Amino acid sequence: MPALGVFCVMRTAYLAAMTLAVCSMLLGAQASRPVIRGDRYLGASAAASVYLGSGAHFAEIRERNMFATTVRAEWVLENAGPLAMSTTMELIPLAAVSRRNGPLRDCWTEPNGRSRCQVAESEATLGSGLIPFGLKLYALNGSRARLFANGAAGIMLFSRDMPVAGSRRMNFSVEYGAGAEVAAVRGGVIVMGWMFQHMSNAYTAPENPGLDVNLFYLGLLHRRR
């Protein structure tokens, strides 16, 4: 699929999520309450990356755009006062990674200090993933709004070697971030936040420069209990 078509689809999904969120806000937050032990949530979100030229990073490759859709399940394990903890699981049905504007050439430094360069792909790379091991800590567990920090780990599988030829289609993924939730109607929750995602094949292939992306996401969760 051409890169332009992929990004049109992903941006449409992102705009749809924003529209749903705004509609929920306009309807008000009826029967809202803090999360409590035993609550179960199911929802979806759309994310788009923002390139940051500086800041903490673990990978050699960062000059990429990424769009992703996510289906998320959450189970609240415990709550005490303003704090609560839950476990999360994420399914990523579709992700698209493309190059930012610039020369079609990737360069990185290997652990032995040797510099490597190779011609890069111009088309977007598609993928999907499963992030089954996640924890979410609510630092402010309010009835109308909540603040949280979260982290998770899993795997991503792409249509070709990611992020460079000679690495692997399958990458391990580690992510962490923070965000906020705003109560909507009938147990619904609008979620927005930032996530740092690191992907790597853990040196199981000849090449392993890794990929880092900073993602901002918007979505909806619905309480199932």
Summary of the structure (lengths in Angstrom):
residues: 225
radius of gyration: 18.6
end to end distance: 40.1
largest distance: 59.9
contacts: 730
relative contact order: 0.23
helix: 11%
strand: 59%
